[in-house]
Structure formats: structure tokens, C-alpha cells
Amino acid sequence: MNGLSDVRLTLRSQELAAGQNHGTREALMRNAPSCLSRWDLFWHRLHTRKALLNLTPEQLRDVGLSREEALAEGLKPFWRM
């Protein structure tokens, strides 16, 4: 490989890493279909957060959350991300 190819590969790998971090952040911030309107998104958050509060310890373990994490997320107002 010549020097230009090495530079391109390095830049591309940095772009991919940045994209993965950004995608992860978006997934964490908005775990709903992108086609939802603002009100539908609020409704989705309200119901999923209520459901999170009702999960059993086994179900929480399956999704990788502790009871404290579930409570922190479940008690957030629906308008907060």
C-alpha cells in the first residue's frame, strides 16, 4: 500500500468509529421508530417507561438493567430524553 491509501484507511476507520458512537447515542436517546410525530413519541416514551417500572428482576436481567437504572429511567417525565 502507498501512503495515501494508509491515510484514507485511517480516516475511514475514524469516520466509522465516530458514526458508531453517534448511532449508539441516538439509539439510547431515542428508542422509537423515526416515523413518529412529536406527540406519538411522547406517548411511546410514557408507555414504555411505565412498562419498564413493571418488569420483574428476571426481565430486567435479560435487558441488562438494574432495578435502580430502571427506576431512574421509568420515573423520568415523558418529555425528557
Phi, psi and omega in degrees: 000145176270173183299323181296320179295320178297318179296315179298318179296319179296313179297319180296319179294325177292320177296318179296317179297318179295320178295323179292318179295318180294318179296321178295317180297316178296321179295322178289323184283331186216093183261055181217158177302142184288347182278359183285143173286172180302315181292322177296323177296317176300316180299316179299313179298316181302312184285323179289326178290323175295319179296324180299324180292339184261004181288145177282164177303324178293318179294320177298319178297322179298322180269358175080032179240149172271167179298321180295317178296319179295319178294317180300317180284318184292334181267001177291145173296152185295338182277351178266145178273000000 
